[in-house]
Amino acid sequence: MLSPEDYDKELTVGEVARRAGLAVSTLHFYEAQGLIRSWRNAGNQRRFSRDVLRRVAVIKVAQRLGISLAAIADALSALPEDRSPSTADWKRMSERWRGELDERIAKLTRLRDNLDGCIGCGCLSIRDCPLRNPWDELGEGGAGPRLLDPA
């Protein structure tokens, strides 16, 4: 159990890496991307506050959801730097990402549902393409699948 003195203790990069289950290089990368922050002590050693552990947990969960580091950085930048993200903060962040996830799910569902037939590129089936893309109308929009990404 942590004592009150230990709770306010600064963490080394190695301690954060061990507690978060990450490589030190990953923490350096997160810091370079502006996702977490540290400072240097009098001996020029990197130190983190304990709230970085919660921020790293948020980053790891968001990454597992497929959220980009840019979107994670944007969400974390709206939080105060002097405290851990709260349950309310997580709720706001997850609501922001819900629409992005719903779009991705819909796109993957369309891909799965059209996987057996022509996917819109015009190259898989001469028999189906006239039905899906008569006179190569979709070709005017450029190369690649068009039916899966309706504008």
Backbone as a ProteinNet text record, in pm:
[ID]
protein_1_A
[PRIMARY]
MLSPEDYDKELTVGEVARRAGLAVSTLHFYEAQGLIRSWRNAGNQRRFSRDVLRRVAVIKVAQRLGISLAAIADALSALPEDRSPSTADWKRMSERWRGELDERIAKLTRLRDNLDGCIGCGCLSIRDCPLRNPWDELGEGGAGPRLLDPA
[TERTIARY]
84.4	0	88.4	47	125.9	103.4	211.3	199.2	170.5	120.8	96.1	221.8	337.7	462.8	491.7	465.2	489.7	394.4	271.7	172.3	215.1	281	324.1	462.7	523.3	658.6	662.1	768.3	791.3	834.4	799.2	833.8	944.2	1035.4	1136.7	1074	1141.1	1090.2	1084.4	1180.8	1180.2	1062	1028.7	913.4	783.4	769.7	649	640.6	751.7	753.8	712.5	767.5	734.7	588.3	538.9	400	301.3	337.4	246.4	261.1	366	388	432.6	510.4	558.1	709.9	765.1	908.4	936.4	1053.7	1094.5	1086.9	1127.2	1124.2	982.2	882.1	742.7	705.3	749.3	720.8	788.7	912.1	980.7	903.8	853.2	774.5	647	574.3	452.1	482.1	593.5	629.8	661.1	734.1	766.8	640.3	536.5	409.9	319.4	361.2	282.7	171	175.6	71	92.4	216.9	251.2	363.8	390.2	499.8	581.5	705.1	795.2	875.3	962	1054.6	1187.2	1286.7	1419.4	1446.1	1500.2	1534.7	1671.9	1722.2	1851.4	1965.1	1951.3	2053.9	2029.7	1940.3	1904.6	1840.4	1773.2	1702.8	1554.9	1499.2	1358.7	1268.9	1165.6	1070	928.5	837.8	696.7	615	501.8	407.5	324.5	261	186.1	68.4	14	-102.3	-68.1	61.2	99.6	55	45.6	1.9	-140.5	-228.2	-366.4	-369.6	-289.6	-285	-236.3	-135	-84	-192.5	-267	-376.5	-480.5	-514.8	-610.5	-554.9	-427.7	-364.4	-370.4	-334.9	-333.3	-472.7	-573.8	-710.9	-755.6	-730.3	-771	-700.8	-573.9	-502.9	-563.1	-602.6	-665.8	-796.3	-862.5	-985.6	-957.6	-830.7	-794.2	-796.7	-801.2	-799.9	-657.8	-646.4	-514.2	-447.3	-314.8	-241.2	-274.2	-301.4	-338.1	-470.3	-568.3	-696.9	-681.3	-595.2	-570.2	-504.1	-404.4	-335.4	-432.2	-521	-620.4	-711.1	-756.2	-844.4	-770.7	-647.3	-571.7	-533.1	-516.4	-477.6	-588.4	-710.9	-822.9	-830.5	-748.2	-751.4	-648.6	-676.7	-574.4	-452.9	-334.2	-211.7	-177.1	-245.8	-206.3	-285.6	-360.9	-435.7	-459.2	-494	-525.9	-658.2	-674.8	-806.4	-909.3	-1022.8	-1128.1	-1225.2	-1319.2	-1424.2	-1503.1	-1531.3	-1603.8	-1521.8	-1390	-1302	-1306.9	-1298.3	-1302.8	-1436	-1544.4	-1675.9	-1679.8	-1626.2	-1623	-1536.1	-1419.5	-1330.3	-1395.1	-1453.9	-1513.1	-1633.2	-1706.8	-1818.6	-1767.5	-1653.6	-1593.4	-1554.7	-1503.7	-1452.3	-1561.1	-1675.7	-1783.6	-1825.1	-1839.7	-1877.6	-1775.3	-1648.5	-1541.2	-1546.5	-1568.3	-1577.8	-1700.6	-1813.6	-1935.2	-1914.3	-1844.9	-1815.6	-1728.6	-1626	-1537.8	-1611.9	-1699.9	-1779.5	-1869.4	-1933.9	-2022.1	-1942.8	-1823.1	-1739.8	-1698.3	-1658.7	-1620.3	-1739.6	-1856.5	-1977.2	-2007.8	-1996.6	-2017.8	-1915.2	-1791.4	-1687	-1718.8	-1754.7	-1787.9	-1906.4	-2009.9	-2131.1	-2108.8	-2009.4	-1981.8	-1859.3	-1806.7	-1683.3	-1696.3	-1810.8	-1827.9	-1844.1	-1887.2	-1910.9	-1805.2	-1835.2	-1745.4	-1740.8	-1621.3	-1609.9	-1609.2	-1635.5	-1647.9	-1529.2	-1426.1	-1309.7	-1322.3	-1417.8	-1439.5	-1352.7	-1273.7	-1179.7	-1212.3	-1309.2	-1328.4	-1426.1	-1524	-1623.1	-1683.2	-1659	-1716.6	-1868.1	-1918.7	-2062.9	-2131.7	-2068.6	-2130.8	-2105.9	-1992.2	-1957.6	-2058.5	-2115.5	-2216.4	-2336.3	-2362	-2472	-2433.9	-2311.9	-2267	-2207	-2152.1	-2080.2	-2099	-2225.6	-2249.4	-2168.8	-2109.7	-2030.1	-1914.8	-1871.1	-1758	-1776	-1898.5	-1927.2	-1839	-1809.9	-1728.5	-1582.8	-1540	-1402.5	-1370.1	-1471.4	-1448.1	-1399.8	-1428.1	-1385.8	-1244.2	-1175.7	-1038.9	-1028.8	-908.6	-881.2	-930	-953.5	-986.6	-1134.5	-1169.5	-1310.6	-1388.5	-1502	-1587.9	-1717.2	-1765.3	-1893.7	-1886.8	-1769.5	-1755	-1739	-1707.9	-1681.4	-1773.5	-1906.1	-1995.3	-1976.4	-1979	-1958.2	-2080.1
-118.6	0	124.2	224.9	347.3	433.2	490.2	588.7	723.9	820.4	954.1	1014.8	985.9	1039	977.3	845.8	777.2	822.6	860.8	897	1019.9	1114.2	1236.7	1223.5	1107.1	1084.7	1095.7	1155.3	1161.8	1023.8	990.7	860.8	876.6	781.1	778.9	719.4	735.1	678.4	526.9	466.7	321.4	274.9	350.2	314.9	324.4	431	446	332	299.7	191.6	59.4	28.7	-96.4	-99.4	9.2	12	9.8	72.3	79.7	-39	-117.6	-231.1	-189.8	-83.7	-31	-21.6	-14.1	11.1	157.8	185.6	323.9	404.5	342.3	413.1	454.7	375.8	411.9	537	546.5	666.7	788.6	771.4	882.9	925.5	827.4	857.9	932.5	883	951.1	1095.2	1114.1	1249.2	1337.2	1282.3	1358.7	1396.2	1312.6	1339.8	1433.2	1471.6	1562.3	1494	1361.7	1288.7	1288.8	1289.2	1295.6	1397.6	1435.4	1530.1	1489.6	1533.2	1509.1	1635.6	1631.3	1740.2	1678.3	1761.1	1715.6	1766.3	1678.1	1719.2	1785.1	1818.7	1887.8	1804.1	1671.7	1583	1553.6	1627.3	1614	1478.9	1419.3	1293.6	1322.9	1248	1265.8	1218.6	1298.8	1263.6	1285.8	1202.4	1210.5	1220.8	1287.7	1285	1157.2	1116.3	990.8	991.3	1108.6	1112.7	1062.9	1054	1004.2	859.2	783.7	644.1	635.5	722.6	723.9	770.5	870.2	917.6	806.8	733.3	622.7	515.9	488.9	390.7	435.4	563.6	617.2	600.9	632.1	620	475.8	382	241	190.3	227.4	184.6	245.9	374.1	441.1	378.9	345.7	281.9	145.8	71	-59.8	-43.6	70.4	99.1	145.1	169.8	214.9	365.8	438.1	584.2	628.8	724.3	772.3	849.1	851.4	927.2	1076	1125.5	1266.7	1295.6	1206.2	1225	1210.2	1119.2	1102.9	1228.8	1280.3	1402.2	1518.6	1527.9	1635.9	1626.3	1506	1487.2	1516	1469.1	1491.7	1637.6	1710.1	1851.5	1936	1886.2	1959.5	1939.7	1848.6	1819.5	1903.8	1935	2003.5	1913.3	1972.1	1892.8	1855.1	1911.2	1890.8	1781.9	1699.7	1592.7	1478.4	1364.3	1246.6	1266.6	1208.2	1211.3	1141.5	1204.5	1151.2	1065.9	1006.5	929.6	1019.8	1141.5	1236.3	1272.7	1288.4	1317.1	1201.7	1077.6	960.8	955.3	986.1	984.7	1084	1204.6	1304.5	1256	1200	1152.4	1037.8	943.6	828.8	870	969.6	1019.6	1082.8	1151.5	1211.3	1103.3	992.1	886.7	792.9	795.1	703.4	720.1	842	865.5	810.5	831.6	778.6	625.7	564.5	418.2	368.6	438	399	405	508.7	520	404.1	371.7	261.9	128.9	108.6	-14.3	-23.5	87.1	87.5	56.1	113.7	89.1	-57.8	-114	-255.4	-346.7	-307.3	-386.4	-386.8	-270	-263.5	-350	-344	-425	-573.1	-615.6	-756.5	-799.2	-716.9	-752.5	-756.7	-686	-683.8	-766.8	-840	-913.6	-1019	-1084.9	-1191.5	-1139.5	-1018.8	-964.9	-862.4	-786.8	-681.3	-572.7	-526.9	-424.6	-283.8	-270.2	-138.5	-92.8	-175.2	-129.8	-163.3	-248.4	-280.3	-391.8	-455.7	-554.8	-698.3	-722.9	-857.9	-941.5	-882.6	-963.8	-885.7	-935.4	-870.9	-883.2	-992.7	-1015.6	-918.4	-892.8	-807.3	-659.7	-625.6	-484	-401.9	-454.7	-373.2	-342.7	-426.8	-400.5	-298.6	-307.7	-219	-89	-93.4	21.3	31.2	52.6	57	167.8	131.6	222.5	284.5	215.4	259.3	401.3	431.7	564.9	597.1	494.8	518.7	547.1	506.2	529.5	677	760.2	904.2	963.2	893.5	942.4	904.5	828.8	788.9	640.5	598.2	456.1	413.6	282.5	226.2	205	140.7	110.3	236.6	248.8	366.4	330.8	208.4	171.5	159.2	133.9	119.4	252	354.8	486.7	591.1	575.6	671.6	811.9	909	1047.3	1105
0	0	0	-76.7	-83.6	39.1	86.7	193.8	130.1	208.5	151.2	89.2	146.4	90.1	-46.7	-58.8	-185.2	-294.3	-255.2	-354.5	-433.6	-368.1	-435.3	-498.4	-484.3	-535	-686.9	-733.3	-877.5	-925.5	-1048.1	-1104.2	-1207.8	-1210	-1315	-1441.1	-1552.2	-1676.9	-1667.5	-1597.9	-1580.3	-1496.1	-1390.8	-1307.6	-1386.9	-1466	-1547.8	-1648.9	-1712.9	-1812.4	-1748.3	-1631.5	-1563.1	-1522.4	-1463.6	-1416.5	-1532.2	-1644.9	-1759.8	-1854.3	-1836.1	-1923.9	-2063.3	-2070.5	-2198.8	-2199.3	-2317.2	-2330.6	-2301.5	-2249.6	-2224	-2353.6	-2464.4	-2593.5	-2630.6	-2591.5	-2619.1	-2541.6	-2416.8	-2337.1	-2397.6	-2444.4	-2511	-2635.7	-2711.6	-2830.8	-2793.8	-2692.9	-2647.8	-2607.3	-2540.5	-2497.9	-2619	-2714.2	-2835.6	-2913.1	-2902.9	-2971.7	-2890.9	-2771.1	-2688.1	-2610.8	-2600.8	-2530.2	-2379	-2336	-2194.5	-2179.2	-2054.6	-2033.5	-1911.4	-1911.3	-1800	-1776.6	-1680.1	-1654.8	-1611.7	-1603.4	-1561.4	-1420	-1336.2	-1200.5	-1201.5	-1084	-1074	-1132.1	-1127.4	-1184	-1331.6	-1396.4	-1537.7	-1569.9	-1472	-1493.7	-1519.7	-1612.5	-1649.5	-1535.4	-1503.5	-1398.8	-1449.5	-1400.1	-1434.9	-1306.7	-1314.7	-1203.5	-1216.3	-1108	-1106.6	-1204.1	-1234.2	-1323.8	-1463.4	-1496.2	-1627.8	-1645.7	-1536.3	-1547.3	-1600.4	-1555.3	-1605	-1749.6	-1782.9	-1921.7	-2015	-1972.5	-2054.4	-2069.8	-1963.4	-1972	-2074.3	-2074.2	-2172	-2313.3	-2331.2	-2463	-2511.2	-2424.3	-2463	-2500.3	-2422.7	-2453.8	-2585.9	-2604.5	-2729.3	-2849.4	-2835.3	-2946	-2978.6	-2876.9	-2902.4	-2977.3	-2959.8	-3033.4	-3175.8	-3207	-3340.4	-3355.6	-3245.6	-3250.7	-3284.5	-3374.4	-3415.5	-3301.6	-3303.6	-3202.5	-3210.4	-3330.5	-3344.4	-3272.9	-3286.9	-3219.1	-3068	-3025.6	-2882.3	-2826.9	-2897.5	-2853.9	-2845.8	-2944	-2945	-2822.2	-2790.6	-2674.9	-2544.1	-2531.4	-2409.1	-2390.8	-2501.2	-2490.7	-2427.8	-2429.9	-2370.1	-2218.2	-2164.8	-2021.4	-1947.4	-1821.5	-1740.7	-1722.4	-1723.5	-1713	-1570.2	-1472.9	-1333.7	-1261.7	-1339	-1273.7	-1371.2	-1313.8	-1394.6	-1465.8	-1585	-1649.2	-1559.1	-1543.8	-1457.5	-1537.8	-1468.5	-1534.5	-1629.6	-1585.8	-1671.8	-1795.4	-1776.6	-1891	-1990.6	-1939.7	-2027.6	-2102.5	-2035.4	-2099.4	-2215.1	-2194.1	-2302.3	-2418.4	-2386.4	-2492.6	-2570.1	-2498.8	-2567.3	-2651.5	-2609.1	-2690.8	-2819.9	-2811.5	-2932	-3031.8	-2981.6	-3067.6	-3115.8	-3053.2	-3089.4	-3236.3	-3283.3	-3422.6	-3520.2	-3489.2	-3574.4	-3578.6	-3463.7	-3459.2	-3534.4	-3520.1	-3591.8	-3742.7	-3791.1	-3934.8	-3981.9	-3901.8	-3938.5	-3939.9	-3842.8	-3837	-3959.2	-3996.3	-4113.7	-4240.9	-4253	-4370.7	-4377	-4263.9	-4260.6	-4288	-4241.6	-4268.4	-4417.8	-4482.3	-4628.2	-4700.4	-4656.7	-4718.6	-4703.3	-4583.5	-4559.9	-4645	-4651.3	-4724.3	-4875	-4926	-5069.1	-5106.2	-5011.8	-5034.7	-5143.2	-5155.7	-5254.3	-5396.1	-5410.2	-5544	-5580.5	-5681	-5725.5	-5617.7	-5584.9	-5481.5	-5539.6	-5667	-5725.1	-5805.9	-5817.2	-5892.3	-6040.6	-6077.8	-6217.8	-6270.7	-6186.1	-6237.8	-6198.5	-6112.6	-6061.4	-6140.8	-6204.7	-6274.1	-6389.3	-6509.6	-6627.1	-6623.2	-6569.1	-6564.1	-6466	-6347	-6246.5	-6269.6	-6324.4	-6336.8	-6415.9	-6525.2	-6593.3	-6503.8	-6405.5	-6313.8	-6206.6	-6158.5	-6052	-6105.5	-6225.9	-6278.5	-6429.9	-6473.9	-6619.4	-6686.2	-6799.5	-6881.5	-6801.6	-6697.5	-6614.6	-6562	-6520.6	-6465.9	-6344.5	-6264.2	-6146.1	-6180.3	-6300	-6343.1	-6354.5	-6376.3	-6387	-6255.1	-6143.3	-6012.2	-5976	-6062.9	-6034.2	-6005.9	-5978.6	-5954.5	-5817.1	-5802.1	-5672.5	-5652.2	-5540	-5511.8	-5481.8	-5543	-5521.7	-5449	-5465.6	-5407	-5255.8	-5200.2	-5055.2	-4984.5	-5058.1	-4999.5	-5060.9	-5043.4	-5106.3	-5049.4	-5135.8	-5092.9	-5027
[MASK]
+++++++++++++++++++++++++++++++++++++++++++++++++++++++++++++++++++++++++++++++++++++++++++++++++++++++++++++++++++++++++++++++++++++++++++++++++++++++

